[in-house]
Amino acid sequence: MGKPQTRDPYAVLGVSSTKKGVHRATKNMSKGLYPGAFCQIVPMSQELRKVLPATTVDLFAQVIHADGVGTKSNVAYLAMKEGITDEFLYGLAQDAIVMNTDDMACVGVTDEFFISNHIARNAGNVDDEAIAKVIQGYTMYFDKMKALGIKLHNTGGETADVGSYTTTMGIDVTATATILRSDIIDCSHIEPKNYIVGLSSAGKCLYEDKENSGIRSNGLTLAIHSLLCEDYRKYPETMDPTIDPNDLYHGVYRLEDKLEGTSLTIAEAILSPTRSYVPVVRDILSSGVHVTGIIHCSGGGLTKSINFGEGITYIKDDVLNIQTPAIFRAIQDINDIDDYYMFRTFNMGIGMEIYVRTIEEAKKVMHSAAKFGIEAQIIGLTDISEDRMNHVKIGDNEYSK
């Protein structure tokens, strides 16, 4: 089945879920030591050869990654301006950190992360007290992970008053870690007949304080303007002036309204802290499971895997048997969005995919997830692609690279 004959609701808002322009721009740039890996992996500093044998230095590699919360921070800003609460500001640090650490977990890094933060704000709209809460959120998340035995090291950062290019605030993180090359997971090793185990993004796991809607930190621009009503157009600083105002804040909800089918308000649902799967991945790898690949279902949603492996068709039909989290159902119903675009934009309840060779290994992955109160199940299989190109199939919807 080809692309539906409707306009892409994400593109209407000036955002690309496929990032084809970015991929074209970076096509000829170095892909690092492992071009097929989920994250770029680079050699250790050659300065180490002055004090360590070259054979020792070459046993290791570095993973350096940068990401942020995107427009999720605008919802915390709205809740603050509306006088609902400023408590959501604390959670933005977790969102920024997890969007890095969980990408890095896809190549096998599960401990000893070094975190640097960057906060850009418009000082006229976001005061020092608000920024202090964002910064405090880093310490809160470091402590939460420390209790799970995962070490995150704070290396400082930068808070910049840059009202000329941001109207509210941007929360970003750069993370780095060292890994033994023998421990690296390379997604180019994903092969036909692999089982795909999906880890749920919704519910409440053992290290979360409340129910998680499952939204994570991608697709937020579409979520925000699909769910929130036109009352919030009174905050032009949260709107892209190049977009038709009729396409912005055209939902039916206010922040304090309840999201049907959950215990959450709309604000809590959109701002659910991005769940980290690092504890689960660490448990999976320590149990001796042979993992051929891990995909973090962030930008690109359930079609993210199309960028990895060669000549692979990812068949994820069993996703259709999973109860879609309420927040995605609400986004889809309000906008009458085709399944095609929902799967391409959102994780739809599957935050991470683990690829293994046998049903026995798939069961071990599900057992590791269950230890942390995270539901996991087999959502599909990989197969050989007849045209040697990568494809993702979910029911009648097919996506080609």
MARKOLTOR-196752 format. One record per atom (N, C-alpha, C): residue in one letter; x, y, z. Coordinates in steps of 0.2 Angstrom, whole numbers, plus 2048, in hexadecimal, padded with zeros to 3 digits. Layout:
REM residues N
AXYZ
...
REM end
This chain:
REM residues 401
M8047FA800
M800800800
M804806800
G80380B7FC
G8078117FB
G805816800
K80881C800
K807822804
K7FF824803
P7FC825809
P7F5827808
P7F482E805
Q7EF82F802
Q7ED8357FE
Q7EB83B803
T7EE83C808
T7EC84180D
T7F384580F
R7F284B811
R7F884F812
R7FB84C819
D80284C81A
D80584A820
D80484F825
P80184D82B
P7FF852830
P805855833
Y80A851833
Y811854837
Y814859832
A81485782C
A81785C827
A814863827
V80D862828
V809869828
V80B86D82D
L80E86A833
L81186E838
L818870838
G81B86F832
G822871830
G82786C833
V825866834
V829861837
V82985A833
S82F857832
S83085182E
S83184B833
S82D846832
S82E840836
S83483C833
T83583C82D
T83A838829
T84083B829
K84184282A
K84784682A
K84B844824
K84884481E
K84C842818
K851847816
G84F84E817
G854853816
G85A85281A
V859851820
V85F850825
V86384A822
H860844820
H86483F81E
H867840817
R864844813
R86884680D
R86E84B80F
A86D84F813
A873854815
A878850818
T87784B81C
T87C84781F
T87F84181C
K87C840816
K87E83A812
K885838811
N88983E810
N89083D80E
N89483E814
M89183F81A
M895840820
M897839823
S89D839827
S89F83382A
S89983082F
K89882982E
K894826832
K897822838
G89E824839
G8A182183F
G8A481A83E
L8A6817843
L8A9810843
L8A480B841
Y89E80C842
Y898807841
Y89380A83D
P89380B837
P88E80F833
P88780C834
G886806836
G87F803836
G87C80483D
A880807842
A87E807849
A87980C84A
F87580C84F
F86F811850
F872818852
C878818855
C87B81E857
C88281E854
Q885824853
Q88C824850
Q891822855
I89581E853
I89B81C858
I8A181E855
V8A6821859
V8AC824857
V8B282185B
P8B8821858
P8BE81E85C
P8BF822862
M8C381F867
M8C582386D
M8CA82886B
S8CB82D86F
S8D183286E
S8D782F86D
Q8DB831867
Q8E182E866
Q8E683086B
E8E583586F
E8E9838875
E8EA83287A
L8E582D87A
L8E682887F
L8EC82387E
R8EE823877
R8F381F875
R8FA821878
K8FA82787B
K90082A87E
K901826885
V8FC824888
V8FC82188F
V8FA81A88F
L8F681788A
L8F4811889
L8F680D883
P8F7807883
P8F880387D
P8F3804878
A8F5805871
A8F080586C
A8EB80086C
T8ED7FA86D
T8E87F486D
T8E37F5873
T8E57F8878
T8E07F987E
T8DB7FF87B
V8DE804879
V8D980A877
V8D4808871
D8D780386D
D8D2801867
D8CD7FC869
L8CD7FA870
L8C87F6872
L8C17F9873
F8C2800874
F8BC804876
F8BA809870
A8B480C871
A8B281186D
A8AE816871
Q8AC81C86E
Q8A8821871
Q8A282286D
V89C823871
V89682486E
V89482B871
I89383086C
I89183786E
I88B83986A
H88683B86E
H87F83C86C
H87C84386E
A87884686A
A87484C86C
A86D84B86A
D86984E86E
D86184E86D
D85E852872
G858853872
G854857876
G84D856877
V84985A87A
V84285987B
V83D85C876
G840860871
G83C86386C
G83786786F
T83186786C
T82B86C86E
T828869874
K82A864877
K82786287D
K827867883
S82D86B882
S82E870887
S828876887
N825876881
N82087B880
N81A87A885
V819873886
V81387188A
V814873891
A81A872893
A81C87389A
A81C87B89B
Y81D87E896
Y81D886896
Y816888896
L811885893
L80A887893
L80788589A
A80988089D
A80687E8A3
A8098838A8
M80F8858A8
M81188A8AC
M80E8918AB
K80D8938A5
K80A89A8A4
K8028998A6
E7FF8948A5
E7F88938A7
E7F78938AE
G7FC8928B2
G7FC8918B9
G7FA88B8BC
I7FA8868B7
I7F887F8B9
I7FE87C8BE
T80487C8BC
T80987A8C0
T81087B8BC
D81587C8C0
D81C87C8BC
D8208768BE
E81D8718C1
E82086B8C2
E8228678BC
F81F8688B7
F8218648B1
F8288668AE
L82A86C8B0
L83186E8AE
L8378698B1
Y8368668B6
Y83A8618B9
Y83B85B8B4
G8368598B1
G8368538AD
G83A8548A6
L83B85A8A4
L83E85C89D
L84585989D
A8488598A3
A84F8578A3
A84F84F8A1
Q84B84B8A4
Q84A8448A3
Q84984389B
D844847898
D843846891
D84984788D
A84D84C88F
A85384E88B
A85884888C
I859846892
I85E841893
I85C83A890
V856838891
V85483288E
V854831886
M853837883
M85383787C
M85A836879
N85F83787E
N86683587C
N86882E87F
T86782D885
T869826888
T866820885
D860821883
D85C81B880
D85E81A878
D860820875
D86381F86E
D86A81B86F
M86E81D874
M87481A876
M874813878
A86E81187C
A86D80A87E
A86C806878
C86A809872
C86980586C
C870802869
V87580586B
V87C802869
V87F7FE86F
G87C7FE874
G87F7FA87A
G8817FD880
V880804880
V882808886
V87D80888B
T87E806891
T879805896
T87C80889D
D88180B89D
D88480E8A3
D8898138A2
E88B8178A7
E89181C8A7
E88F8218A1
F88A8248A1
F88882A89C
F88B83089F
F88E83489B
F89083B89D
F88B840899
I88884489D
I88384889B
I88485089B
S884853896
S88485B895
S87E85E893
N87B863896
N875865895
N87586C891
H87186E88D
H87087588A
H86987788A
I86887D88E
I86288088E
I86288688B
A85D887886
A85D88E882
A856891884
R856897886
R84F89A888
R84F8A1886
N8488A3886
N8478AA885
N8458AD88C
A84A8B188F
A84A8B3895
A8438B7897
G8418BA892
G83B8BE893
G8348BA894
N8358B3892
N82F8AF893
N8308AA898
V8378A8899
V8388A289E
V83D8A58A3
D83B8A68A9
D83F8A98AE
D8448A48B2
D8488A78B6
D84E8A38B9
D84B89D8BE
E84589E8C1
E8428998C5
E8408938C1
A83D8948BB
A83B88F8B7
A84288B8B4
I84788E8B2
I84D88B8B0
I8508878B6
A85088A8BC
A8528868C2
A84F87F8C3
K84887F8C1
K8458798C2
K8478748BC
V8488768B6
V84A8728B1
V85186F8B3
I8568738B5
I85C8718B7
I85C86C8BD
Q85886D8C2
Q8578698C7
Q8558628C5
G8518628C0
G84E85C8BD
G8548578BB
Y85A85A8B9
Y85F8558B7
Y8628518BD
T8638558C3
T8658518C9
T86084C8CB
M85984E8CA
M8548498CC
M8548438C8
Y8568438C2
Y85683E8BD
Y85C83A8BE
F86283D8C0
F86883A8C1
F8678358C7
D8648388CC
D8638348D2
D85E82E8D1
K85982F8CD
K8558298CB
K8588248C8
M85D8258C3
M8608208C0
M86681D8C4
K8698218C9
K86D81E8CD
K86A8198D2
A86481A8D4
A8618158D8
A86080E8D4
L86080F8CE
L85F8098C9
L8668068C8
G86B8098CA
G8728078C9
G8758098C2
I87280E8BF
I8758118B9
I8788188BA
K87E8198B8
K88181F8BA
K8818248B4
L87F82A8B6
L87E8308B2
L8838358B5
H8888388B1
H88C83C8B4
H88B8438B1
N88A8488B5
N88884F8B3
N88F8538B1
T88F8558AB
T8968588A9
T8948608A8
G88F8628AB
G88D8698AA
G88986B8A4
G8898718A2
G88687389C
G88587A89B
E88087C897
E880883895
E878886895
T87788B899
T87088E898
T871895895
A86E89688F
A86F89C88B
A86989F88A
D8698A688B
D8638AA889
D8648AC882
V85F8A987E
V8608AA877
V8598AC874
G8568B1876
G84F8B3874
G84F8B586D
S8548B6869
S8548B7862
S8528B185E
Y8538AB861
Y8528A585D
Y84D8A0861
T84B8A1867
T84689D86A
T8428A186E
T83B8A086E
T8368A4871
T8348A1878
T83689B879
T834898880
T83B895882
M83C88E881
M84288B884
M843884880
G84A88387F
G84C87C87C
G850879881
I84F872882
I85286E887
I856869883
D85C869883
D86086487F
D866861883
V86885B881
V86D858885
V872855880
T879855882
T87E85187E
T88084C883
A881845881
A883840885
A88983C882
T88D83A886
T893836883
T894830888
A89782A885
A898825889
A89E821885
T8A181C889
T8A6818886
T8A4811886
I8A580D881
I8A3806880
I8A880287E
L8A87FC880
L8AD7F787D
L8AA7F5876
R8AE7F5871
R8AC7F386A
R8A97ED86A
S8AB7E886E
S8A87E186E
S8A17E1871
D89F7E7874
D8987E7877
D8937EB872
I8967EE86D
I8917F2869
I88C7EE865
I8867F1865
I8807EE861
I8807F285B
D8807EE855
D8807F284F
D87A7F084B
C8767F584A
C86F7F3846
C8707F083F
S8767F183C
S8777EE836
S8777E6836
H8777E483C
H8777DC83D
H86F7DA83E
I86B7DE83E
I8647DC83D
I8637D8837
E8607D2837
E85F7CE832
E8587CB831
P8577C882B
P8507C482A
P84F7BF830
K8497BE831
K8467B9836
K8487BB83D
N84A7C183F
N84A7C4845
N8447C5848
Y8437C484F
Y83D7C6852
Y83E7CD855
I8387D1855
I8387D7857
I8347D885D
V8377D9863
V8347DA869
V8337E186B
G82D7E386C
G82B7EA86D
G82A7EC875
L82D7F1877
L82D7F387E
L8287F887F
S8237F8883
S81D7FC884
S820803886
S81D808883
S81F80F886
S81A81288B
A81480E88C
A80F811890
A80E80D896
G80A80F89B
G80980C8A1
G80D80F8A6
K80E80B8AC
K81380D8B1
K8188088B3
C81E8098B1
C8238048B3
C8268058BA
L82A8018BD
L82C8018C4
L8308078C6
Y83380B8C1
Y8378118C2
Y8348178C0
E82D8178BF
E82981D8BD
E82481E8C3
D8238258C4
D81F8278CA
D8178278C8
K8168278C2
K80F8278C0
K80E8248B9
E8088238B7
E8068208B0
E80A8248AB
N80C8218A6
N8108248A0
N80B82489A
S80A829897
S805829891
S80882588B
G80F82588B
G813822885
G815826880
I81482D881
I81683287B
I81D83387A
R82183287F
R82983487F
R82A83B87C
S82F83C878
S831843876
S83284386F
N82E84086B
N82E841864
N826842861
G82584585C
G81E846859
G81A84B85E
L81E84F862
L81B853866
L817859863
T81A85C85E
T81786185A
T81085F858
L80F859855
L809857852
L804855858
A80785285E
A803851864
A800857867
I80485C867
I80286286B
I7FC866867
H7FD867861
H7F886B85D
H7F286685B
S7F386085B
S7ED85B85A
S7E985B861
L7EB85C866
L7E885B86D
L7E5861870
L7E9866870
L7E886C873
L7E387186F
C7DF874873
C7DA87986F
C7DD88086E
E7D988386A
E7DB88A867
E7DC88F86C
D7DA88E873
D7DB892878
D7E2894879
Y7E788F877
Y7EE890878
Y7F1894873
R7ED89686E
R7F089B869
R7F28A286C
K7EF8A3872
K7F18A9875
K7F98A9877
Y7FC8A4876
Y8038A3877
Y8078A3871
P8078A886D
P80B8A8866
P8128A5867
E8158A686D
E81C8A486D
E81D89D86D
T81789986D
T81889286D
T81588F866
M815894861
M81289285A
M817894855
D818890850
D81C89284A
D818897846
P81B89D845
P8188A2841
P8178A0839
T81B89B837
T81A89A830
T81589582E
I811892834
I80C88D833
I805891833
D80188F82F
D7FA89182F
D7F7890836
P7F589683A
P7F2895841
P7EC890841
N7E988F83C
N7E388A83C
N7E688383D
D7EC88283C
D7EF87B83D
D7F287A844
L7F2880848
L7F588084E
L7F0880854
Y7F187C859
Y7EC87C85F
Y7E587B85C
H7E4876858
H7DD874856
H7DA86E859
G7DC86C85F
G7D9867863
G7D3869867
V7D186486B
V7CB86586F
V7CD866877
Y7D3865879
Y7D5864880
Y7D886B883
R7D786C889
R7DB87088D
R7E086C891
L7E586F894
L7EA86B897
L7E886789D
E7E386A8A1
E7E08678A7
E7DB8628A6
D7D986189F
D7D485C89E
D7D785589F
K7D28508A0
K7D48498A1
K7D584689A
L7DA842899
L7DB83E893
L7D7837895
E7D1836891
E7CD831892
E7D182A891
G7D0826896
G7D381F896
G7D981F89A
T7DB82489D
T7E18258A1
T7E08288A8
S7E58288AC
S7E482C8B2
S7E78338B1
L7E98358AB
L7ED83B8AA
L7E98418A7
T7EB8478A9
T7E884D8A5
T7EC84D89F
I7E985189A
I7ED852894
I7F4855895
A7F5859899
A7FC85C89B
A80085689D
E7FE8528A1
E80284C8A4
E80384789E
A7FE84689A
A7FF842895
A805844890
I80484A88E
I80984D889
I81084D88C
L81084F892
L817850896
L81984A89A
S816844899
S81883E89C
S82083D89B
P82483C8A0
P82B83C89F
P82D83689A
T832837896
T834832891
T83782C895
R834827894
R836821897
R83D81E895
S84181D899
S84881A897
S847812897
Y84A80F892
Y84B808892
Y852806894
V85680A896
V85D808898
V85D80289D
P8598038A2
P8597FD8A7
P8577F78A4
V8537F789F
V8507F189C
V8567EE897
V8597F2893
V85E7F088F
V8647ED892
R8667F0898
R86B7EE89C
R86A7E789E
D8647E68A1
D8627DF8A3
D8627DA89D
I85F7DC898
I85F7D7892
I8667D5890
L86B7DA88F
L8717D988D
L8757D5892
S8747D6899
S8787D289E
S8757CB89F
S86F7CA89C
S86C7C389C
S86F7BF897
G8737C1892
G8767BE88D
G8727BD887
V86D7C1886
V8697C0880
V86D7C387A
H86D7C0874
H8707C286E
H86C7C786B
V86D7CD86B
V8697D2868
V86C7D4861
T8687D485C
T86B7D6855
T86A7DD854
G8657E1857
G8647E8857
G85F7EA85C
I8607F185D
I85B7F4861
I8597FB85E
I8527FC85E
I85080285A
I84C80685F
H84E80C861
H84A811865
H845814860
C83F813862
C83981685D
C83881D85F
S83D82185D
S83C82985E
S83A82C858
G83E830855
G83C83484F
G83B82E849
G83582E846
G833829841
G82E824844
G82D82484B
G82981F84E
G82A81884C
L82581484A
L82680D849
L82980C842
T82B81183F
T82E810838
T836812839
K83881383F
K83F815840
K84481083D
S84280983E
S84680483C
S848804835
I844807831
I84580782A
I84C80A828
N84F80D82C
N85681082B
N85C80B82D
F85A80582F
F85F801832
F85F7FA82E
G8657F782E
G8657F182A
G8657F2823
E8667EC81F
E8667ED818
E8627E7815
G85D7E9810
G8597E580D
G8547E1812
I8527E5817
I84D7E281C
I8467E581B
T8417E081C
T83A7E281D
T8387E1824
Y8367E6827
Y8347E682E
Y82D7E582E
I82A7DF830
I8237DE830
I8217DE837
K81D7E3839
K81A7E4840
K8137E4840
D8107DF83D
D8097DE83D
D8067DD844
D80A7DA849
D8077D9850
D8067E0854
V8097E5851
V8077EC854
V8007ED854
L7FD7EB84F
L7F57EC84F
L7F17E9854
N7F47E4857
N7F17E085D
N7F27E3864
I7F67E8864
I7F77EC86A
I7F37F286B
Q7F07F3871
Q7EC7F8873
Q7F07FF872
T7EE80386E
T7F180986D
T7F080E873
P7F5811875
P7F481587B
P7F081B87A
A7EC81D87F
A7E782287E
A7E982987B
I7EF82B87C
I7F1831879
I7F2831872
F7F482B86F
F7F482B868
F7ED82A865
R7E9827868
R7E2826865
R7DF82D865
A7E083186A
A7DD83886A
A7E083C865
I7E783C864
I7EA84085E
I7E783E858
Q7E6837856
Q7E4835850
Q7DC83684F
D7D8835854
D7D1837853
D7D083E852
I7D3842856
I7D184A855
I7D384C84E
N7D984984B
N7DB84C845
N7D984783F
D7D6841840
D7D483D83B
D7DA83B837
I7E083983B
I7E6837837
I7E6830835
D7E982F82F
D7EA82882D
D7EF824831
D7EE81E832
D7F2819836
D7F981A833
Y7FA81B82C
Y80081C829
Y80582182C
Y80282782D
Y80582D830
Y80682C838
M80282883B
M803827842
M809823844
F80981D840
F80F819841
F81581C83F
R81582183A
R81B824838
R81E82A83D
T81982C841
T81B832845
T81C82F84D
F81782B84F
F817829856
F819822857
N81B82085D
N81D81A85F
N817815860
M811818861
M80B815862
M80B80F867
G80F81186C
G80F80C872
G815808873
I81980886E
I82080486D
I82580886D
G829809873
G82E80E874
G83580B871
M836805871
M83C80286F
M83B7FB86C
E83F7F9867
E83F7F3864
E8457EF865
I8457E9868
I84B7E4869
I84A7DF863
Y8507DE860
Y8507D985A
Y8547D385D
V8517CD85C
V8557C785E
V8537C1859
R8577BC85A
R8577B6855
R8527B1856
T8517B085D
T84D7AA85F
T8477AC863
I8427A8863
I83C7A9868
I83E7A886F
E8437A4870
E8457A4877
E8497AA87A
E84C7AD875
E84F7B4877
E84A7B9877
A8457B9873
A8407BE874
A83C7BD87A
K83B7B787D
K8387B6883
K83C7B9889
K8437B8888
K8487BB88D
K8477C388D
V8467C6887
V8467CD887
V83F7CF88B
M83A7CC889
M8347CD88D
M8347CC894
H8387C7896
H8397C689E
H83D7CC8A1
S8427CE89D
S8467D48A0
S8417DA8A1
A83D7DC89C
A8397E189C
A8347E18A2
A8317DB8A3
A82C7D98A8
A82F7DB8AF
K8367DA8B0
K8397DB8B6
K8387E38B8
F8377E78B4
F8367EE8B5
F82F7F08B4
G82A7EC8B3
G8237EE8B2
G8227F08AB
I8267EF8A7
I8257F18A0
I8227EB89B
E81D7EC898
E81A7E7894
E81E7E788E
A81F7E088B
A8237DF885
A8207D9881
Q8207DA87B
Q81D7D4877
Q8207D4870
I8207CF86D
I8227CE866
I81D7D2861
I8207D785E
I81C7DB859
I81D7D9852
G8217D5850
G8227D3849
G8297CF848
L82A7CF842
L8307CB83F
L8347CF83A
T83A7CE838
T83D7D1833
T83D7CB82D
D83E7CE827
D83E7C9821
D8437CC81C
I8447C8817
I8487CB811
I8447CF80D
S8477D580B
S8447D9806
S8457D77FF
E8407D77FB
E8417D47F4
E8447D97F0
D8437E07F1
D8477E57ED
D84D7E77F0
R84F7E47F6
R8567E67F9
R8557ED7FD
M8507F07FD
M84F7F6800
M84B7F4807
N84C7F980C
N8497F8812
N8417FA812
H83D7F6815
H8367F8816
H8347F681D
V82E7FA81F
V82B7F8825
V8237F7823
K8207F2825
K8197F0824
K8167EF82A
I8107F382B
I80C7F2831
I8057F282E
G8027EC82E
G7FC7EB82B
G7FC7ED823
D7F77F1821
D7F77F381A
D7FB7F9819
N7FF7FB81E
N80380181D
N80B7FF81C
E80D801816
E814800815
E818806814
Y81F806816
Y82380C816
Y82A809813
S82C80D80E
S83280B80B
S83881180C
K83E80E80C
K84381380D
K845817807
REM end
